[in-house]
Amino acid sequence: MPDARSACSEIERFTTGESRESITTNRGLQLILQTLVSNIGEALNQMSRSDPDTAKTIPDLRRIVGMRNQIVHGYDSVDYVIVWKVATEDIPALATILDDLLKDAPPVQSFE
C-alpha cells in the first residue's frame, strides 16, 4: 500500500501545471503516467491477495487493476485521455483512501 500511495504522490507532482492536452502531445508524460498508474494497479493487486479484507474497502479496485492489465499487456492501445482522467480525477480520491488506511495500519517493519 505504501508503494501505491507513493505513486499517487508522483502522479500529482507530474500532472500539476499540465493540461489534458499535455498527455496527447507529451510522450514523456504519457510514459510516466502509464507507468505510475500501472504500478498502483500492481501494488493494489498484490494487496488484494495478501489482505483481501482491506482490499474490499477500496472502491473500484477491480477497475484499477484492470487498467494496469490493459497498460501492461497492451490490449489494443492505451487511451491517454482515459489515463489523464484517471490520473487527475480518480487518483486524488484513491490517495485519500490510502492515507486513511495507512494511518490505521500497523507500522511496517524495516529489515535494515
Contacts in CASP RR format, 6 or more apart in sequence:
PFRMAT RR
TARGET T0000
AUTHOR 0000-0000-0000
METHOD contacts of the structure
MODEL  1
MPDARSACSEIERFTTGESRESITTNRGLQLILQTLVSNIGEALNQMSRS
DPDTAKTIPDLRRIVGMRNQIVHGYDSVDYVIVWKVATEDIPALATILDD
LLKDAPPVQSFE
1 43 0 8 1.000
1 44 0 8 1.000
1 47 0 8 1.000
1 54 0 8 1.000
1 98 0 8 1.000
1 101 0 8 1.000
1 102 0 8 1.000
1 105 0 8 1.000
2 102 0 8 1.000
2 108 0 8 1.000
3 39 0 8 1.000
3 43 0 8 1.000
4 39 0 8 1.000
4 40 0 8 1.000
4 41 0 8 1.000
4 43 0 8 1.000
4 44 0 8 1.000
4 47 0 8 1.000
4 94 0 8 1.000
4 98 0 8 1.000
5 95 0 8 1.000
5 98 0 8 1.000
5 99 0 8 1.000
5 102 0 8 1.000
7 36 0 8 1.000
7 37 0 8 1.000
7 39 0 8 1.000
7 40 0 8 1.000
7 43 0 8 1.000
8 40 0 8 1.000
8 91 0 8 1.000
8 92 0 8 1.000
8 94 0 8 1.000
8 95 0 8 1.000
8 98 0 8 1.000
9 95 0 8 1.000
10 32 0 8 1.000
10 36 0 8 1.000
11 33 0 8 1.000
11 36 0 8 1.000
11 37 0 8 1.000
11 87 0 8 1.000
11 91 0 8 1.000
12 91 0 8 1.000
12 92 0 8 1.000
12 95 0 8 1.000
14 29 0 8 1.000
14 32 0 8 1.000
14 33 0 8 1.000
14 36 0 8 1.000
15 33 0 8 1.000
15 84 0 8 1.000
15 87 0 8 1.000
15 88 0 8 1.000
18 26 0 8 1.000
18 29 0 8 1.000
20 81 0 8 1.000
20 84 0 8 1.000
20 88 0 8 1.000
22 29 0 8 1.000
22 84 0 8 1.000
23 29 0 8 1.000
23 30 0 8 1.000
23 33 0 8 1.000
23 80 0 8 1.000
23 81 0 8 1.000
23 83 0 8 1.000
23 84 0 8 1.000
24 80 0 8 1.000
24 81 0 8 1.000
30 78 0 8 1.000
30 80 0 8 1.000
30 83 0 8 1.000
33 80 0 8 1.000
33 83 0 8 1.000
33 84 0 8 1.000
33 87 0 8 1.000
34 71 0 8 1.000
34 78 0 8 1.000
34 80 0 8 1.000
34 83 0 8 1.000
36 87 0 8 1.000
37 67 0 8 1.000
37 68 0 8 1.000
37 71 0 8 1.000
37 83 0 8 1.000
37 86 0 8 1.000
37 87 0 8 1.000
37 91 0 8 1.000
38 67 0 8 1.000
38 68 0 8 1.000
38 71 0 8 1.000
38 72 0 8 1.000
40 64 0 8 1.000
40 68 0 8 1.000
40 91 0 8 1.000
40 94 0 8 1.000
41 64 0 8 1.000
41 65 0 8 1.000
41 66 0 8 1.000
41 67 0 8 1.000
41 68 0 8 1.000
42 68 0 8 1.000
44 55 0 8 1.000
44 58 0 8 1.000
44 61 0 8 1.000
44 64 0 8 1.000
44 65 0 8 1.000
45 65 0 8 1.000
45 68 0 8 1.000
47 54 0 8 1.000
47 55 0 8 1.000
48 55 0 8 1.000
48 61 0 8 1.000
48 65 0 8 1.000
54 101 0 8 1.000
55 61 0 8 1.000
57 97 0 8 1.000
57 101 0 8 1.000
58 64 0 8 1.000
58 94 0 8 1.000
58 97 0 8 1.000
58 101 0 8 1.000
59 97 0 8 1.000
60 90 0 8 1.000
64 90 0 8 1.000
64 94 0 8 1.000
67 82 0 8 1.000
67 83 0 8 1.000
67 86 0 8 1.000
69 75 0 8 1.000
70 78 0 8 1.000
71 78 0 8 1.000
71 83 0 8 1.000
END
